[in-house]
Amino acid sequence: MTRSEFIEKNKALFWYTPENQKQDISDSLLIETIFNEGTLDDCRQLIETLGGKHVAQVFFAAKGRQKANYYPEIYHFFSLVLQKYV
């Protein structure tokens, strides 16, 4: 699955983004939204689509306010998962 196909499949999660700008969202917003609002299957597909190392790099690069955008339990869970498996 390509990044564009993944975004199209999960476009309902990006309801606040205009249709013509959905393909232009950043990887950090894509990861944040899918981790916070998507299912575990969506998260797995995201990691397969973008690559585990890239997802981990973007996820752990979040500092300050960006880090606070993740729900605390979501941030904790995915920090453990990404540290162990990536």
C-alpha positions in Angstrom: 0.0 0.0 0.0 1.3 3.4 -0.9 1.2 6.5 1.4 -1.5 8.0 -0.8 -3.6 4.9 -0.7 -3.2 4.8 3.1 -4.3 8.4 3.5 -7.3 7.8 1.2 -8.3 4.7 3.2 -8.2 6.7 6.4 -9.4 10.1 5.1 -12.2 10.2 7.6 -9.7 10.7 10.4 -8.5 13.9 8.6 -12.0 15.4 8.5 -10.6 18.9 9.3 -8.2 18.9 6.4 -9.6 20.1 3.0 -9.8 17.3 0.4 -7.3 18.9 -1.9 -4.7 19.1 0.9 -5.0 15.6 2.4 -2.2 14.2 0.3 0.1 17.0 1.5 -0.1 16.3 5.2 3.2 15.8 7.0 4.5 12.5 8.2 4.4 13.7 11.8 0.7 14.6 11.5 -0.1 11.3 9.8 1.7 9.3 12.5 0.1 11.4 15.3 -3.4 11.0 13.9 -3.2 7.3 13.2 -1.6 6.5 16.5 -4.2 8.6 18.5 -7.3 7.9 16.5 -6.7 4.8 14.3 -7.1 1.1 15.1 -4.2 -1.2 15.9 -4.5 -2.5 12.4 -4.2 1.0 11.0 -1.1 1.5 13.1 0.4 -1.7 11.8 -0.4 -0.7 8.2 1.2 2.7 8.8 4.4 1.2 10.0 4.5 -1.2 7.0 3.7 1.7 4.6 6.2 4.3 5.9 8.8 1.9 7.3 9.4 1.2 11.0 12.6 3.1 11.3 11.1 6.2 9.7 8.0 6.1 11.9 10.2 5.6 15.0 12.4 8.5 14.0 9.5 10.9 13.5 7.7 9.7 16.6 10.8 10.1 18.9 11.6 13.5 17.3 8.4 15.0 18.7 9.3 17.4 21.5 7.4 19.8 23.7 4.0 20.6 22.3 4.2 18.1 19.5 4.8 15.3 22.0 1.9 16.6 24.1 -0.4 16.1 21.1 -0.2 12.4 21.7 -2.5 11.0 24.4 -0.2 10.0 27.3 -1.2 6.3 27.2 -0.7 6.2 23.4 2.7 7.8 23.7 3.8 5.4 26.4 2.5 2.3 24.5 4.1 3.2 21.2 7.4 4.3 22.8 7.6 0.8 24.3 6.6 -0.9 21.0 8.9 1.1 18.8 11.9 0.8 21.1 11.4 -3.0 21.3 10.6 -3.9 17.7 12.3 -1.2 15.5 
